[in-house]
Structure formats: structure tokens, C-alpha cells
Amino acid sequence: MATIDFPDDLIELERSAWAEIQRGELTVDTARAVHDAIAAYVARDDVDATRLDVEMQLKRIVRHPETADAG
């Protein structure tokens, strides 16, 4: 799986969602915002990755930064 160069705003959105999940306070609005942002990112012409690949790498970067570069 190739490394994806995520925009900062998408990473921050996922970080917000992860923080809410850890507190047990994830809202529908936050979950929807992440979902919509990922969908918009995947739809860009310069992104050659599936939605699943994007979501998996984004979660890995946010939730497990120590292994994010380990491929």
C-alpha cells in the first residue's frame, strides 16, 4: 500500500473524531464530517487510492503514529 499524502485538515478531523471516540462522545455530526471529507478526498483527480485504503491509512496515522511509516 502506497503512502498517502493527507491534507492537514483531514488529519485534524480524524484526530477530533478519535478524541471523541476515546471519551465515548462521538457525535453523528463528527462521524459524518469525517466520512464526507474522506469521500471528497478520494474523489479528487490526484488521489489514486480506494476509500478503504484512505480510511485505513488515516486511522493508522492518527491512532498509531509510531507505526504509520512502517508500511
Backbone hydrogen bonds, N-H to C=O, Kabsch-Sander energy under -0.5 kcal/mol:
donor,donor_aa,acceptor,acceptor_aa,energy
6,F,4,I,-1.1
10,L,7,P,-0.7
11,I,7,P,-1.7
12,E,8,D,-2.6
13,L,9,D,-1.9
14,E,10,L,-2.1
15,R,11,I,-2.4
16,S,12,E,-2.2
17,A,13,L,-2.1
18,W,14,E,-2.7
19,A,15,R,-2.4
20,E,16,S,-2.1
21,I,17,A,-2.5
22,Q,18,W,-2.6
23,R,19,A,-1.6
24,G,20,E,-0.6
24,G,21,I,-1.1
25,E,20,E,-3.4
26,L,20,E,-0.5
31,A,27,T,-2.4
32,R,28,V,-2.9
33,A,29,D,-2.2
34,V,30,T,-2.2
35,H,31,A,-2.4
36,D,32,R,-3.0
37,A,33,A,-2.2
38,I,34,V,-2.5
39,A,35,H,-2.3
40,A,36,D,-2.4
41,Y,37,A,-2.2
42,V,38,I,-2.6
43,A,39,A,-1.6
44,R,40,A,-0.6
44,R,41,Y,-1.2
47,V,44,R,-1.2
48,D,46,D,-0.6
49,A,47,V,-0.5
54,V,50,T,-2.4
55,E,51,R,-2.9
56,M,52,L,-2.8
57,Q,53,D,-2.5
58,L,54,V,-2.5
59,K,55,E,-2.4
60,R,56,M,-2.1
61,I,57,Q,-2.6
62,V,58,L,-2.0
63,R,59,K,-3.4
64,H,60,R,-2.2
67,T,64,H,-2.0
68,A,64,H,-0.7
70,A,67,T,-1.8
71,G,68,A,-0.5
